[in-house]
Amino acid sequence: MKKIIKSHLLIHNKFLGALLYFKDKDSRGCLKLSFKNKVGGFVKGTDVPAKLPVPLKIGSPISLDVSYKFQDSLLEVKKVVNGKEQPEFYDVPLPISNCLFIIKLKNWHTLDDAKLSKCSLVLTPTNQSKDVAVIFSFLGDNGLPFMPQGYYCPMGMATIDLPEHPLNKMCIGIADDANNTEANDFNIYIPFSAK
């Protein structure tokens, strides 16, 4: 496995996760976001067209990473619960017509402190709201990233150029989420159907 691009994703001066692009032994590209600390009270919701999000709650803290596999156009959410891997896969239809996923955080100020480095991508909340949504999107046919309904943020705040075609740029934005009524501090929303 050859690592190509690695970045630390920060919210202001707080560490959200490590973003890594690599090619596996068969030269298949993958973009992965890993979270440093275990996540407690994790909730996943799928926002499939014509259906409401269905939260699935896990009570004990888990390790978590989210990755997009370019060759198969699959989004994987991999949980490690009590040492056992639990991967879930979501079909991402091409051409891209939606953001890839959204992370909703309550009180981002509670994340670990981080030092700025050459490999840091820094997101700055527009109103310094403590509740935020971090949006991950490739570019659409019009050359612009997708913005979920109900949110507004500059999606070019953090971008990563990728050696893939046509999905050669990942845009990350951060939006205020003052109306977040979730009981948990960390939620991930995926606008695609499970495989």
C-alpha positions as CSV (number, residue, x, y, z in Angstrom):
1,M,0.0,0.0,0.0
2,K,1.5,3.3,-1.1
3,K,0.4,6.5,0.8
4,I,0.0,9.5,-1.5
5,I,-1.6,12.3,0.5
6,K,-2.1,12.8,4.2
7,S,-3.8,15.7,5.9
8,H,-4.9,16.6,9.4
9,L,-8.4,18.0,9.4
10,L,-8.9,20.7,12.0
11,I,-11.8,22.8,13.2
12,H,-10.0,26.1,14.1
13,N,-7.4,24.6,16.4
14,K,-9.1,21.3,17.2
15,F,-8.4,18.0,15.7
16,L,-11.3,16.3,13.9
17,G,-9.5,13.5,12.0
18,A,-6.8,12.3,9.7
19,L,-7.6,12.4,6.0
20,L,-5.5,9.9,3.9
21,Y,-5.5,9.2,0.2
22,F,-3.7,6.0,-0.8
23,K,-3.5,3.3,-3.5
24,D,-3.7,-0.3,-2.4
25,K,-1.4,-3.1,-3.7
26,D,-3.7,-3.4,-6.8
27,S,-3.3,0.4,-7.5
28,R,-7.0,1.1,-6.5
29,G,-7.5,4.6,-5.0
30,C,-9.1,5.1,-1.6
31,L,-9.8,8.3,0.4
32,K,-10.2,7.6,4.1
33,L,-11.1,9.8,7.1
34,S,-10.1,8.3,10.5
35,F,-11.0,9.6,13.9
36,K,-8.2,9.7,16.5
37,N,-10.4,9.1,19.6
38,K,-13.1,6.5,20.1
39,V,-16.6,7.8,19.5
40,G,-19.2,7.4,22.1
41,G,-23.0,7.4,21.5
42,F,-22.4,7.0,17.7
43,V,-25.5,7.5,15.6
44,K,-25.6,6.8,11.8
45,G,-28.5,8.0,9.7
46,T,-29.2,7.3,6.1
47,D,-31.1,10.0,4.2
48,V,-32.2,7.9,1.2
49,P,-34.6,9.7,-1.2
50,A,-38.2,9.6,0.0
51,K,-37.2,8.2,3.4
52,L,-36.5,9.9,6.7
53,P,-33.1,9.4,8.4
54,V,-33.0,6.2,10.5
55,P,-30.6,6.6,13.4
56,L,-28.8,3.4,14.5
57,K,-27.3,3.9,18.0
58,I,-24.3,2.2,19.4
59,G,-23.9,2.7,23.2
60,S,-20.3,1.7,23.9
61,P,-17.4,3.8,22.5
62,I,-16.1,2.6,19.1
63,S,-13.3,3.3,16.6
64,L,-14.5,4.6,13.4
65,D,-13.3,5.5,9.9
66,V,-15.1,6.5,6.7
67,S,-13.6,5.7,3.3
68,Y,-14.5,6.1,-0.4
69,K,-13.3,3.4,-2.8
70,F,-12.9,5.0,-6.2
71,Q,-12.9,1.9,-8.4
72,D,-16.1,0.5,-7.0
73,S,-17.7,3.9,-6.2
74,L,-18.4,2.6,-2.6
75,L,-18.5,4.5,0.6
76,E,-17.5,2.4,3.6
77,V,-18.3,3.2,7.3
78,K,-16.1,0.9,9.3
79,K,-16.8,0.5,13.1
80,V,-14.6,-1.4,15.4
81,V,-16.7,-2.5,18.4
82,N,-15.0,-4.5,21.2
83,G,-12.2,-5.4,18.8
84,K,-14.5,-6.6,16.0
85,E,-14.7,-4.8,12.7
86,Q,-18.2,-4.0,11.4
87,P,-18.0,-2.5,7.9
88,E,-21.0,-1.1,6.1
89,F,-21.0,-0.2,2.4
90,Y,-23.1,2.4,0.4
91,D,-23.4,2.6,-3.3
92,V,-22.5,6.1,-4.6
93,P,-24.2,6.5,-8.0
94,L,-22.1,8.1,-10.8
95,P,-22.2,10.8,-12.0
96,I,-22.1,12.4,-8.5
97,S,-25.3,14.1,-7.6
98,N,-25.0,14.7,-3.9
99,C,-22.5,15.4,-1.1
100,L,-20.6,12.2,0.0
101,F,-21.4,12.5,3.7
102,I,-22.0,14.9,6.6
103,I,-20.6,14.8,10.1
104,K,-22.7,16.6,12.7
105,L,-20.9,17.7,15.9
106,K,-22.3,19.1,19.0
107,N,-19.8,21.5,20.7
108,W,-16.7,21.1,18.5
109,H,-14.8,22.9,21.2
110,T,-14.5,19.6,23.1
111,L,-12.3,18.1,20.4
112,D,-8.6,17.6,21.2
113,D,-6.2,20.6,20.7
114,A,-4.0,20.4,17.7
115,K,-1.0,22.2,16.4
116,L,-1.0,23.7,12.9
117,S,1.4,21.9,10.5
118,K,2.2,21.8,6.8
119,C,-0.4,19.0,6.3
120,S,-3.3,20.7,8.2
121,L,-6.6,21.5,6.5
122,V,-8.3,24.1,8.7
123,L,-12.1,24.7,8.8
124,T,-13.3,27.9,10.4
125,P,-17.0,28.0,11.6
126,T,-18.6,31.2,10.1
127,N,-20.3,32.3,13.3
128,Q,-18.1,30.4,15.9
129,S,-21.2,28.3,16.6
130,K,-20.4,25.3,18.9
131,D,-22.7,23.0,16.9
132,V,-21.5,22.4,13.3
133,A,-22.0,20.2,10.3
134,V,-18.8,19.2,8.3
135,I,-19.7,18.5,4.7
136,F,-17.6,16.3,2.3
137,S,-18.3,16.6,-1.4
138,F,-16.8,15.9,-4.8
139,L,-17.5,18.3,-7.6
140,G,-20.6,17.9,-9.7
141,D,-20.9,18.2,-13.5
142,N,-21.1,22.0,-13.1
143,G,-17.7,22.1,-11.4
144,L,-19.2,23.0,-8.0
145,P,-19.4,20.9,-4.8
146,F,-22.8,19.9,-3.5
147,M,-24.5,21.7,-0.5
148,P,-27.1,19.8,1.5
149,Q,-30.4,21.5,1.8
150,G,-30.7,23.7,4.9
151,Y,-27.0,24.4,5.2
152,Y,-24.8,27.2,3.9
153,C,-21.0,27.3,4.0
154,P,-18.1,28.0,1.6
155,M,-17.4,24.5,0.3
156,G,-13.9,25.5,-0.9
157,M,-12.7,26.2,2.6
158,A,-10.6,23.0,2.5
159,T,-9.9,21.1,-0.7
160,I,-7.7,18.2,-1.6
161,D,-6.5,17.5,-5.2
162,L,-6.6,13.8,-5.9
163,P,-5.0,11.7,-8.7
164,E,-8.4,10.3,-9.8
165,H,-10.6,11.0,-12.8
166,P,-13.1,12.5,-12.9
167,L,-13.3,12.8,-9.1
168,N,-10.1,14.7,-8.7
169,K,-11.1,17.1,-6.0
170,M,-12.6,16.7,-2.5
171,C,-14.2,19.8,-1.0
172,I,-14.8,20.1,2.7
173,G,-16.9,22.9,4.3
174,I,-18.2,23.6,7.7
175,A,-21.7,25.1,8.4
176,D,-23.4,26.3,11.6
177,D,-25.8,23.7,12.9
178,A,-27.6,25.7,15.6
179,N,-30.8,23.7,15.1
180,N,-29.1,20.4,15.9
181,T,-31.5,18.6,18.3
182,E,-29.6,15.3,18.3
183,A,-29.0,13.7,21.7
184,N,-25.5,12.6,20.8
185,D,-22.4,14.6,20.2
186,F,-21.4,12.9,17.0
187,N,-23.6,11.9,14.1
188,I,-22.9,10.9,10.5
189,Y,-25.4,11.2,7.6
190,I,-25.0,9.3,4.4
191,P,-27.3,10.3,1.4
192,F,-27.0,6.9,-0.3
193,S,-28.5,3.4,-0.1
194,A,-26.8,0.6,1.8
195,K,-25.4,-2.1,-0.4
